[in-house]
């Protein structure tokens, strides 16, 4: 869309009022420019899947619907539901979840809407690094049991640790996450 270029428009394509008794005349309106404006507005309304009708706020609704389509997420620190701002839209809050990008090559992330993960994890013995969380049992006289015979066995080691779950949370900032459903 271009700026108005009818007779008596300003040099930078703006409207001006006529001033009686002076050489300044009002911008002539014509039909091209208002039709261009109308078609620009109607194209936005139709792009949002709406049918142009009489009334107000249709352009606002179309712009909001184009900005936030069904399935889109809105992340905010505001406590106000997006449905309060856009009451014709339906939003649900997505509490306590971290969003991860789709990746077809990773089974954990290969389906839109898939959920998984855990906040904590208790390691099994097989998940411990080699040599971690165990120590040899020291016998009387300061010798390490089992090594004196050259054949250590499980009875010669003390266990370590308390089988406590540990946090998997990375550094984070809490915000409200909403997903548009209709």
MODELLER restraints for C-alpha pairs under 7 A, 6 or more apart:
rsr = mdl.restraints
at = mdl.atoms
rsr.add(forms.Gaussian(group=physical.xy_distance, feature=features.Distance(at['CA:1:A'], at['CA:36:A']), mean=6.60, stdev=0.5))
rsr.add(forms.Gaussian(group=physical.xy_distance, feature=features.Distance(at['CA:3:A'], at['CA:13:A']), mean=5.11, stdev=0.5))
rsr.add(forms.Gaussian(group=physical.xy_distance, feature=features.Distance(at['CA:4:A'], at['CA:13:A']), mean=5.17, stdev=0.5))
rsr.add(forms.Gaussian(group=physical.xy_distance, feature=features.Distance(at['CA:4:A'], at['CA:14:A']), mean=6.45, stdev=0.5))
rsr.add(forms.Gaussian(group=physical.xy_distance, feature=features.Distance(at['CA:4:A'], at['CA:33:A']), mean=5.98, stdev=0.5))
rsr.add(forms.Gaussian(group=physical.xy_distance, feature=features.Distance(at['CA:5:A'], at['CA:13:A']), mean=5.87, stdev=0.5))
rsr.add(forms.Gaussian(group=physical.xy_distance, feature=features.Distance(at['CA:6:A'], at['CA:27:A']), mean=6.89, stdev=0.5))
rsr.add(forms.Gaussian(group=physical.xy_distance, feature=features.Distance(at['CA:6:A'], at['CA:28:A']), mean=5.86, stdev=0.5))
rsr.add(forms.Gaussian(group=physical.xy_distance, feature=features.Distance(at['CA:6:A'], at['CA:29:A']), mean=6.70, stdev=0.5))
rsr.add(forms.Gaussian(group=physical.xy_distance, feature=features.Distance(at['CA:6:A'], at['CA:30:A']), mean=6.98, stdev=0.5))
rsr.add(forms.Gaussian(group=physical.xy_distance, feature=features.Distance(at['CA:7:A'], at['CA:27:A']), mean=6.11, stdev=0.5))
rsr.add(forms.Gaussian(group=physical.xy_distance, feature=features.Distance(at['CA:7:A'], at['CA:28:A']), mean=5.66, stdev=0.5))
rsr.add(forms.Gaussian(group=physical.xy_distance, feature=features.Distance(at['CA:8:A'], at['CA:25:A']), mean=6.18, stdev=0.5))
rsr.add(forms.Gaussian(group=physical.xy_distance, feature=features.Distance(at['CA:8:A'], at['CA:26:A']), mean=6.15, stdev=0.5))
rsr.add(forms.Gaussian(group=physical.xy_distance, feature=features.Distance(at['CA:8:A'], at['CA:27:A']), mean=4.44, stdev=0.5))
rsr.add(forms.Gaussian(group=physical.xy_distance, feature=features.Distance(at['CA:8:A'], at['CA:28:A']), mean=6.34, stdev=0.5))
rsr.add(forms.Gaussian(group=physical.xy_distance, feature=features.Distance(at['CA:9:A'], at['CA:15:A']), mean=5.26, stdev=0.5))
rsr.add(forms.Gaussian(group=physical.xy_distance, feature=features.Distance(at['CA:9:A'], at['CA:16:A']), mean=6.32, stdev=0.5))
rsr.add(forms.Gaussian(group=physical.xy_distance, feature=features.Distance(at['CA:9:A'], at['CA:27:A']), mean=4.85, stdev=0.5))
rsr.add(forms.Gaussian(group=physical.xy_distance, feature=features.Distance(at['CA:10:A'], at['CA:16:A']), mean=6.69, stdev=0.5))
rsr.add(forms.Gaussian(group=physical.xy_distance, feature=features.Distance(at['CA:15:A'], at['CA:27:A']), mean=5.56, stdev=0.5))
rsr.add(forms.Gaussian(group=physical.xy_distance, feature=features.Distance(at['CA:16:A'], at['CA:26:A']), mean=5.53, stdev=0.5))
rsr.add(forms.Gaussian(group=physical.xy_distance, feature=features.Distance(at['CA:16:A'], at['CA:27:A']), mean=5.51, stdev=0.5))
rsr.add(forms.Gaussian(group=physical.xy_distance, feature=features.Distance(at['CA:17:A'], at['CA:25:A']), mean=6.74, stdev=0.5))
rsr.add(forms.Gaussian(group=physical.xy_distance, feature=features.Distance(at['CA:17:A'], at['CA:26:A']), mean=4.43, stdev=0.5))
rsr.add(forms.Gaussian(group=physical.xy_distance, feature=features.Distance(at['CA:17:A'], at['CA:27:A']), mean=6.62, stdev=0.5))
rsr.add(forms.Gaussian(group=physical.xy_distance, feature=features.Distance(at['CA:18:A'], at['CA:24:A']), mean=5.33, stdev=0.5))
rsr.add(forms.Gaussian(group=physical.xy_distance, feature=features.Distance(at['CA:18:A'], at['CA:25:A']), mean=4.03, stdev=0.5))
rsr.add(forms.Gaussian(group=physical.xy_distance, feature=features.Distance(at['CA:18:A'], at['CA:26:A']), mean=3.75, stdev=0.5))
rsr.add(forms.Gaussian(group=physical.xy_distance, feature=features.Distance(at['CA:19:A'], at['CA:25:A']), mean=6.36, stdev=0.5))
rsr.add(forms.Gaussian(group=physical.xy_distance, feature=features.Distance(at['CA:41:A'], at['CA:59:A']), mean=6.88, stdev=0.5))
rsr.add(forms.Gaussian(group=physical.xy_distance, feature=features.Distance(at['CA:42:A'], at['CA:52:A']), mean=6.59, stdev=0.5))
rsr.add(forms.Gaussian(group=physical.xy_distance, feature=features.Distance(at['CA:44:A'], at['CA:62:A']), mean=6.50, stdev=0.5))
rsr.add(forms.Gaussian(group=physical.xy_distance, feature=features.Distance(at['CA:45:A'], at['CA:51:A']), mean=6.93, stdev=0.5))
rsr.add(forms.Gaussian(group=physical.xy_distance, feature=features.Distance(at['CA:45:A'], at['CA:52:A']), mean=6.51, stdev=0.5))
rsr.add(forms.Gaussian(group=physical.xy_distance, feature=features.Distance(at['CA:45:A'], at['CA:58:A']), mean=6.94, stdev=0.5))
rsr.add(forms.Gaussian(group=physical.xy_distance, feature=features.Distance(at['CA:45:A'], at['CA:59:A']), mean=5.97, stdev=0.5))
rsr.add(forms.Gaussian(group=physical.xy_distance, feature=features.Distance(at['CA:45:A'], at['CA:62:A']), mean=5.09, stdev=0.5))
rsr.add(forms.Gaussian(group=physical.xy_distance, feature=features.Distance(at['CA:48:A'], at['CA:62:A']), mean=5.19, stdev=0.5))
rsr.add(forms.Gaussian(group=physical.xy_distance, feature=features.Distance(at['CA:48:A'], at['CA:65:A']), mean=6.07, stdev=0.5))
rsr.add(forms.Gaussian(group=physical.xy_distance, feature=features.Distance(at['CA:48:A'], at['CA:66:A']), mean=5.59, stdev=0.5))
rsr.add(forms.Gaussian(group=physical.xy_distance, feature=features.Distance(at['CA:70:A'], at['CA:180:A']), mean=5.03, stdev=0.5))
rsr.add(forms.Gaussian(group=physical.xy_distance, feature=features.Distance(at['CA:70:A'], at['CA:181:A']), mean=5.32, stdev=0.5))
rsr.add(forms.Gaussian(group=physical.xy_distance, feature=features.Distance(at['CA:70:A'], at['CA:182:A']), mean=5.60, stdev=0.5))
rsr.add(forms.Gaussian(group=physical.xy_distance, feature=features.Distance(at['CA:71:A'], at['CA:179:A']), mean=6.13, stdev=0.5))
rsr.add(forms.Gaussian(group=physical.xy_distance, feature=features.Distance(at['CA:71:A'], at['CA:180:A']), mean=5.26, stdev=0.5))
rsr.add(forms.Gaussian(group=physical.xy_distance, feature=features.Distance(at['CA:71:A'], at['CA:181:A']), mean=5.92, stdev=0.5))
rsr.add(forms.Gaussian(group=physical.xy_distance, feature=features.Distance(at['CA:72:A'], at['CA:179:A']), mean=5.74, stdev=0.5))
rsr.add(forms.Gaussian(group=physical.xy_distance, feature=features.Distance(at['CA:72:A'], at['CA:180:A']), mean=5.63, stdev=0.5))
rsr.add(forms.Gaussian(group=physical.xy_distance, feature=features.Distance(at['CA:73:A'], at['CA:177:A']), mean=6.80, stdev=0.5))
rsr.add(forms.Gaussian(group=physical.xy_distance, feature=features.Distance(at['CA:73:A'], at['CA:178:A']), mean=5.54, stdev=0.5))
rsr.add(forms.Gaussian(group=physical.xy_distance, feature=features.Distance(at['CA:73:A'], at['CA:179:A']), mean=4.45, stdev=0.5))
rsr.add(forms.Gaussian(group=physical.xy_distance, feature=features.Distance(at['CA:73:A'], at['CA:180:A']), mean=6.44, stdev=0.5))
rsr.add(forms.Gaussian(group=physical.xy_distance, feature=features.Distance(at['CA:74:A'], at['CA:177:A']), mean=5.79, stdev=0.5))
rsr.add(forms.Gaussian(group=physical.xy_distance, feature=features.Distance(at['CA:74:A'], at['CA:178:A']), mean=5.16, stdev=0.5))
rsr.add(forms.Gaussian(group=physical.xy_distance, feature=features.Distance(at['CA:74:A'], at['CA:179:A']), mean=6.41, stdev=0.5))
rsr.add(forms.Gaussian(group=physical.xy_distance, feature=features.Distance(at['CA:75:A'], at['CA:175:A']), mean=6.48, stdev=0.5))
rsr.add(forms.Gaussian(group=physical.xy_distance, feature=features.Distance(at['CA:75:A'], at['CA:176:A']), mean=5.76, stdev=0.5))
rsr.add(forms.Gaussian(group=physical.xy_distance, feature=features.Distance(at['CA:75:A'], at['CA:177:A']), mean=4.59, stdev=0.5))
rsr.add(forms.Gaussian(group=physical.xy_distance, feature=features.Distance(at['CA:75:A'], at['CA:178:A']), mean=6.47, stdev=0.5))
rsr.add(forms.Gaussian(group=physical.xy_distance, feature=features.Distance(at['CA:76:A'], at['CA:175:A']), mean=5.61, stdev=0.5))
rsr.add(forms.Gaussian(group=physical.xy_distance, feature=features.Distance(at['CA:76:A'], at['CA:176:A']), mean=5.32, stdev=0.5))
rsr.add(forms.Gaussian(group=physical.xy_distance, feature=features.Distance(at['CA:76:A'], at['CA:177:A']), mean=6.57, stdev=0.5))
rsr.add(forms.Gaussian(group=physical.xy_distance, feature=features.Distance(at['CA:77:A'], at['CA:175:A']), mean=4.87, stdev=0.5))
rsr.add(forms.Gaussian(group=physical.xy_distance, feature=features.Distance(at['CA:77:A'], at['CA:176:A']), mean=5.76, stdev=0.5))
rsr.add(forms.Gaussian(group=physical.xy_distance, feature=features.Distance(at['CA:82:A'], at['CA:91:A']), mean=6.75, stdev=0.5))
rsr.add(forms.Gaussian(group=physical.xy_distance, feature=features.Distance(at['CA:83:A'], at['CA:89:A']), mean=5.91, stdev=0.5))
rsr.add(forms.Gaussian(group=physical.xy_distance, feature=features.Distance(at['CA:83:A'], at['CA:90:A']), mean=6.07, stdev=0.5))
rsr.add(forms.Gaussian(group=physical.xy_distance, feature=features.Distance(at['CA:83:A'], at['CA:91:A']), mean=6.10, stdev=0.5))
rsr.add(forms.Gaussian(group=physical.xy_distance, feature=features.Distance(at['CA:89:A'], at['CA:182:A']), mean=5.74, stdev=0.5))
rsr.add(forms.Gaussian(group=physical.xy_distance, feature=features.Distance(at['CA:90:A'], at['CA:180:A']), mean=5.78, stdev=0.5))
rsr.add(forms.Gaussian(group=physical.xy_distance, feature=features.Distance(at['CA:90:A'], at['CA:181:A']), mean=5.53, stdev=0.5))
rsr.add(forms.Gaussian(group=physical.xy_distance, feature=features.Distance(at['CA:90:A'], at['CA:182:A']), mean=4.88, stdev=0.5))
rsr.add(forms.Gaussian(group=physical.xy_distance, feature=features.Distance(at['CA:91:A'], at['CA:178:A']), mean=6.11, stdev=0.5))
rsr.add(forms.Gaussian(group=physical.xy_distance, feature=features.Distance(at['CA:91:A'], at['CA:179:A']), mean=5.44, stdev=0.5))
rsr.add(forms.Gaussian(group=physical.xy_distance, feature=features.Distance(at['CA:91:A'], at['CA:180:A']), mean=4.31, stdev=0.5))
rsr.add(forms.Gaussian(group=physical.xy_distance, feature=features.Distance(at['CA:91:A'], at['CA:181:A']), mean=5.64, stdev=0.5))
rsr.add(forms.Gaussian(group=physical.xy_distance, feature=features.Distance(at['CA:92:A'], at['CA:178:A']), mean=5.48, stdev=0.5))
rsr.add(forms.Gaussian(group=physical.xy_distance, feature=features.Distance(at['CA:92:A'], at['CA:179:A']), mean=5.43, stdev=0.5))
rsr.add(forms.Gaussian(group=physical.xy_distance, feature=features.Distance(at['CA:92:A'], at['CA:180:A']), mean=6.52, stdev=0.5))
rsr.add(forms.Gaussian(group=physical.xy_distance, feature=features.Distance(at['CA:93:A'], at['CA:177:A']), mean=5.82, stdev=0.5))
rsr.add(forms.Gaussian(group=physical.xy_distance, feature=features.Distance(at['CA:93:A'], at['CA:178:A']), mean=4.35, stdev=0.5))
rsr.add(forms.Gaussian(group=physical.xy_distance, feature=features.Distance(at['CA:93:A'], at['CA:179:A']), mean=6.37, stdev=0.5))
rsr.add(forms.Gaussian(group=physical.xy_distance, feature=features.Distance(at['CA:94:A'], at['CA:177:A']), mean=5.38, stdev=0.5))
rsr.add(forms.Gaussian(group=physical.xy_distance, feature=features.Distance(at['CA:94:A'], at['CA:178:A']), mean=5.61, stdev=0.5))
rsr.add(forms.Gaussian(group=physical.xy_distance, feature=features.Distance(at['CA:94:A'], at['CA:179:A']), mean=6.85, stdev=0.5))
rsr.add(forms.Gaussian(group=physical.xy_distance, feature=features.Distance(at['CA:95:A'], at['CA:177:A']), mean=6.87, stdev=0.5))
rsr.add(forms.Gaussian(group=physical.xy_distance, feature=features.Distance(at['CA:102:A'], at['CA:109:A']), mean=5.38, stdev=0.5))
rsr.add(forms.Gaussian(group=physical.xy_distance, feature=features.Distance(at['CA:102:A'], at['CA:110:A']), mean=5.88, stdev=0.5))
rsr.add(forms.Gaussian(group=physical.xy_distance, feature=features.Distance(at['CA:102:A'], at['CA:111:A']), mean=6.87, stdev=0.5))
rsr.add(forms.Gaussian(group=physical.xy_distance, feature=features.Distance(at['CA:102:A'], at['CA:112:A']), mean=6.62, stdev=0.5))
rsr.add(forms.Gaussian(group=physical.xy_distance, feature=features.Distance(at['CA:103:A'], at['CA:109:A']), mean=5.28, stdev=0.5))
rsr.add(forms.Gaussian(group=physical.xy_distance, feature=features.Distance(at['CA:103:A'], at['CA:110:A']), mean=5.17, stdev=0.5))
rsr.add(forms.Gaussian(group=physical.xy_distance, feature=features.Distance(at['CA:104:A'], at['CA:110:A']), mean=4.30, stdev=0.5))
rsr.add(forms.Gaussian(group=physical.xy_distance, feature=features.Distance(at['CA:119:A'], at['CA:167:A']), mean=6.16, stdev=0.5))
rsr.add(forms.Gaussian(group=physical.xy_distance, feature=features.Distance(at['CA:119:A'], at['CA:168:A']), mean=5.53, stdev=0.5))
rsr.add(forms.Gaussian(group=physical.xy_distance, feature=features.Distance(at['CA:119:A'], at['CA:169:A']), mean=6.28, stdev=0.5))
rsr.add(forms.Gaussian(group=physical.xy_distance, feature=features.Distance(at['CA:120:A'], at['CA:165:A']), mean=5.73, stdev=0.5))
rsr.add(forms.Gaussian(group=physical.xy_distance, feature=features.Distance(at['CA:120:A'], at['CA:166:A']), mean=5.31, stdev=0.5))
rsr.add(forms.Gaussian(group=physical.xy_distance, feature=features.Distance(at['CA:120:A'], at['CA:167:A']), mean=4.65, stdev=0.5))
rsr.add(forms.Gaussian(group=physical.xy_distance, feature=features.Distance(at['CA:120:A'], at['CA:168:A']), mean=5.41, stdev=0.5))
rsr.add(forms.Gaussian(group=physical.xy_distance, feature=features.Distance(at['CA:121:A'], at['CA:165:A']), mean=5.01, stdev=0.5))
rsr.add(forms.Gaussian(group=physical.xy_distance, feature=features.Distance(at['CA:121:A'], at['CA:166:A']), mean=5.63, stdev=0.5))
rsr.add(forms.Gaussian(group=physical.xy_distance, feature=features.Distance(at['CA:121:A'], at['CA:167:A']), mean=6.86, stdev=0.5))
rsr.add(forms.Gaussian(group=physical.xy_distance, feature=features.Distance(at['CA:122:A'], at['CA:163:A']), mean=6.51, stdev=0.5))
rsr.add(forms.Gaussian(group=physical.xy_distance, feature=features.Distance(at['CA:122:A'], at['CA:164:A']), mean=6.22, stdev=0.5))
rsr.add(forms.Gaussian(group=physical.xy_distance, feature=features.Distance(at['CA:122:A'], at['CA:165:A']), mean=4.27, stdev=0.5))
rsr.add(forms.Gaussian(group=physical.xy_distance, feature=features.Distance(at['CA:122:A'], at['CA:166:A']), mean=6.52, stdev=0.5))
rsr.add(forms.Gaussian(group=physical.xy_distance, feature=features.Distance(at['CA:133:A'], at['CA:159:A']), mean=6.82, stdev=0.5))
rsr.add(forms.Gaussian(group=physical.xy_distance, feature=features.Distance(at['CA:133:A'], at['CA:160:A']), mean=5.06, stdev=0.5))
rsr.add(forms.Gaussian(group=physical.xy_distance, feature=features.Distance(at['CA:133:A'], at['CA:161:A']), mean=6.27, stdev=0.5))
rsr.add(forms.Gaussian(group=physical.xy_distance, feature=features.Distance(at['CA:134:A'], at['CA:157:A']), mean=6.82, stdev=0.5))
rsr.add(forms.Gaussian(group=physical.xy_distance, feature=features.Distance(at['CA:134:A'], at['CA:158:A']), mean=6.18, stdev=0.5))
rsr.add(forms.Gaussian(group=physical.xy_distance, feature=features.Distance(at['CA:134:A'], at['CA:159:A']), mean=4.99, stdev=0.5))
rsr.add(forms.Gaussian(group=physical.xy_distance, feature=features.Distance(at['CA:134:A'], at['CA:160:A']), mean=5.31, stdev=0.5))
rsr.add(forms.Gaussian(group=physical.xy_distance, feature=features.Distance(at['CA:135:A'], at['CA:157:A']), mean=5.82, stdev=0.5))
rsr.add(forms.Gaussian(group=physical.xy_distance, feature=features.Distance(at['CA:135:A'], at['CA:158:A']), mean=5.69, stdev=0.5))
rsr.add(forms.Gaussian(group=physical.xy_distance, feature=features.Distance(at['CA:135:A'], at['CA:159:A']), mean=6.74, stdev=0.5))
rsr.add(forms.Gaussian(group=physical.xy_distance, feature=features.Distance(at['CA:136:A'], at['CA:144:A']), mean=6.58, stdev=0.5))
rsr.add(forms.Gaussian(group=physical.xy_distance, feature=features.Distance(at['CA:136:A'], at['CA:156:A']), mean=6.24, stdev=0.5))
rsr.add(forms.Gaussian(group=physical.xy_distance, feature=features.Distance(at['CA:136:A'], at['CA:157:A']), mean=4.35, stdev=0.5))
rsr.add(forms.Gaussian(group=physical.xy_distance, feature=features.Distance(at['CA:136:A'], at['CA:158:A']), mean=6.08, stdev=0.5))
rsr.add(forms.Gaussian(group=physical.xy_distance, feature=features.Distance(at['CA:137:A'], at['CA:144:A']), mean=6.04, stdev=0.5))
rsr.add(forms.Gaussian(group=physical.xy_distance, feature=features.Distance(at['CA:137:A'], at['CA:145:A']), mean=6.07, stdev=0.5))
rsr.add(forms.Gaussian(group=physical.xy_distance, feature=features.Distance(at['CA:137:A'], at['CA:156:A']), mean=5.29, stdev=0.5))
rsr.add(forms.Gaussian(group=physical.xy_distance, feature=features.Distance(at['CA:137:A'], at['CA:157:A']), mean=4.69, stdev=0.5))
rsr.add(forms.Gaussian(group=physical.xy_distance, feature=features.Distance(at['CA:137:A'], at['CA:158:A']), mean=5.49, stdev=0.5))
rsr.add(forms.Gaussian(group=physical.xy_distance, feature=features.Distance(at['CA:138:A'], at['CA:144:A']), mean=4.43, stdev=0.5))
rsr.add(forms.Gaussian(group=physical.xy_distance, feature=features.Distance(at['CA:138:A'], at['CA:145:A']), mean=5.84, stdev=0.5))
rsr.add(forms.Gaussian(group=physical.xy_distance, feature=features.Distance(at['CA:139:A'], at['CA:145:A']), mean=5.44, stdev=0.5))
rsr.add(forms.Gaussian(group=physical.xy_distance, feature=features.Distance(at['CA:145:A'], at['CA:156:A']), mean=5.57, stdev=0.5))
rsr.add(forms.Gaussian(group=physical.xy_distance, feature=features.Distance(at['CA:146:A'], at['CA:152:A']), mean=4.11, stdev=0.5))
rsr.add(forms.Gaussian(group=physical.xy_distance, feature=features.Distance(at['CA:146:A'], at['CA:153:A']), mean=6.62, stdev=0.5))
rsr.add(forms.Gaussian(group=physical.xy_distance, feature=features.Distance(at['CA:146:A'], at['CA:156:A']), mean=5.98, stdev=0.5))
